[in-house]
Amino acid sequence: MNTVSPEPLPDPDVTGPDVTGPLALSPEPTPGPDVTGPLALSPEPTPGPDVTDPLALPPEPDPEPTGPLALVIEDDDDLCTVFFESLKASGFRPEVVQDGALGLERLQTLVPYLVVLDLHLPRVNGLKILKSLRADPRLTDTRVVVVTADPRMADDARPFSDITLIKPISFGLMREMSSRFQAFAARPKGGE
């Protein structure tokens, strides 16, 4: 069996070979190469963007909608987005609640111009909310759009709703309907 024995460590009192060339270490720092161009580092800080330049400013946030209040009571995330965005695009100030009990609670304190109401909701079903809404004298001018995937429940809701829609509902349809409601928002319910 061949064994390799390690070479003895150099004596610290003995200096090693004189190393020269591009990798040689120098006891004193030497100045680096003169670098110019777009990637050159500058020892002095550079000024920030001109704040008077509108392109340098961050974009303004979307202003809060200021139109009539529209309460959306819907538990499906995708439909909440469709309803919220279409109402907002039509000039409404939408608020979304994704639970029947919370929707009923919000209707105790709000007087929305428009309610978009799903009938199949967690905790309190939409038909109960609809009947409660129609019995509240504060909400007599509130318009209600019922949305449901259940045609039988849609028939039960029709006498209490202004419009009843069967799901699926597209963004375009909701926006068109929201625009029509917005056109009548300043009129009392009987003046259409």
C-alpha positions in Angstrom: 0.0 0.0 0.0 1.4 3.4 -1.0 1.0 6.2 1.5 1.7 9.8 0.8 3.2 11.7 3.6 2.3 15.4 3.8 5.0 17.9 3.2 6.3 19.7 6.2 4.9 23.1 7.0 7.2 26.0 6.1 9.0 27.6 8.9 7.4 31.0 9.8 10.8 32.6 10.1 11.6 31.7 6.5 10.2 33.8 3.7 8.6 32.2 0.7 9.2 32.8 -2.9 8.9 36.3 -4.4 5.5 36.4 -6.2 4.9 38.9 -8.9 2.3 39.2 -11.6 -1.4 40.0 -11.8 -2.3 38.0 -8.7 0.5 39.1 -6.5 -0.6 40.6 -3.2 0.7 44.0 -2.4 1.2 45.3 1.1 -0.2 48.7 0.1 -3.4 49.2 -1.8 -3.0 50.3 -5.4 -5.5 52.4 -7.3 -7.9 50.4 -9.5 -8.4 50.9 -13.2 -10.0 54.1 -14.4 -13.6 53.0 -15.2 -15.9 55.3 -17.1 -19.2 54.7 -18.8 -22.7 53.9 -17.6 -21.6 51.2 -15.0 -18.9 53.2 -13.4 -19.2 53.8 -9.7 -19.0 57.3 -8.6 -17.6 58.1 -5.1 -20.0 61.1 -4.9 -23.7 60.5 -4.5 -25.8 61.2 -7.6 -28.9 63.4 -7.2 -32.3 61.7 -7.2 -35.0 62.2 -9.9 -36.3 65.6 -10.5 -39.5 65.7 -8.4 -41.0 68.3 -10.7 -40.9 65.8 -13.6 -44.4 64.1 -13.5 -42.8 60.9 -14.9 -40.6 60.7 -11.8 -43.5 60.8 -9.3 -45.3 57.6 -8.3 -48.7 57.2 -9.9 -51.6 58.8 -8.0 -53.8 56.2 -6.3 -57.3 55.7 -7.8 -59.6 58.2 -6.2 -62.3 56.7 -3.9 -65.6 56.4 -5.7 -68.0 59.1 -4.6 -71.3 58.0 -6.3 -74.3 56.3 -4.7 -73.6 53.4 -2.3 -74.1 49.9 -3.7 -74.0 47.0 -1.2 -73.0 43.7 -2.7 -73.9 40.7 -0.6 -72.3 37.7 -2.4 -70.1 34.9 -1.1 -68.4 33.9 -4.3 -65.0 35.7 -4.6 -65.0 35.9 -8.4 -68.5 37.3 -8.6 -67.7 39.8 -5.8 -64.9 41.1 -8.0 -67.2 41.2 -11.1 -69.9 43.1 -9.2 -67.4 45.4 -7.4 -65.5 46.4 -10.5 -68.6 46.8 -12.7 -70.4 49.0 -10.1 -67.2 51.1 -9.6 -66.8 51.5 -13.3 -70.4 52.7 -13.5 -69.8 55.4 -10.8 -71.1 53.6 -7.7 -69.4 53.4 -4.4 -69.5 49.6 -3.9 -69.1 47.8 -0.6 -68.9 44.0 -0.5 -70.1 41.7 2.3 -69.6 37.9 1.9 -71.9 36.6 4.6 -75.7 36.8 5.0 -75.6 37.7 8.7 -73.1 40.4 8.1 -75.1 41.7 5.1 -78.2 41.9 7.3 -76.1 43.7 10.0 -74.8 46.3 7.4 -78.4 47.0 6.3 -79.2 48.0 9.8 -76.8 51.0 9.5 -76.6 51.7 5.8 -79.1 53.1 3.3 -77.7 51.9 0.0 -79.1 53.1 -3.3 -78.5 49.6 -4.7 -78.2 46.1 -3.2 -76.8 43.2 -5.3 -78.0 40.1 -3.4 -77.1 36.5 -3.8 -79.8 34.1 -2.4 -77.5 31.2 -1.3 -75.4 32.8 1.4 -73.7 31.5 4.6 -75.6 31.9 7.9 -78.7 33.9 6.6 -80.2 33.2 3.2 -80.7 36.0 0.7 -84.5 35.6 0.6 -84.7 36.4 4.3 -82.5 39.4 3.8 -84.6 40.5 0.9 -87.9 40.3 2.9 -86.2 42.2 5.8 -84.9 44.9 3.5 -88.4 45.4 1.9 -90.0 45.6 5.4 -87.6 48.4 6.5 -89.1 51.9 5.9 -85.6 53.4 5.6 -84.9 51.2 2.6 -88.1 51.7 0.6 -86.1 53.5 -2.2 -83.3 50.9 -2.3 -83.2 49.0 -5.5 -82.4 45.3 -5.3 -80.8 43.1 -7.9 -81.1 39.4 -7.0 -78.5 37.0 -8.4 -78.9 33.3 -8.0 -78.1 30.0 -9.8 -81.4 28.6 -8.6 -84.3 29.3 -10.9 -86.9 28.2 -8.3 -85.5 30.6 -5.7 -85.4 33.3 -8.4 -89.2 32.9 -8.8 -89.7 33.3 -5.1 -87.6 36.5 -5.0 -89.1 38.2 -8.1 -92.0 39.9 -6.2 -89.4 41.6 -3.9 -86.6 42.5 -6.3 -86.3 45.1 -9.0 -84.3 42.7 -11.2 -83.6 39.0 -10.9 -80.6 37.5 -12.7 -79.7 33.9 -13.1 -76.0 33.1 -12.8 -73.5 33.1 -14.5 -73.4 36.9 -14.8 -70.7 38.6 -16.9 -68.8 41.8 -16.2 -70.3 43.4 -19.3 -73.9 42.6 -18.3 -73.4 43.8 -14.7 -71.7 47.0 -15.9 -74.5 47.7 -18.4 -77.1 47.2 -15.7 -75.2 49.3 -13.2 -75.0 52.1 -15.7 -78.7 52.0 -16.2 -79.2 52.2 -12.4 -76.7 55.0 -12.2 -78.7 57.0 -14.8 -81.7 56.8 -12.5 -79.9 57.2 -9.2 -81.1 60.8 -8.6 -84.7 60.0 -9.3 -87.1 58.6 -6.7 -88.1 55.0 -7.2 -91.6 55.8 -8.6 -90.2 58.4 -11.1 -88.7 56.0 -13.6 
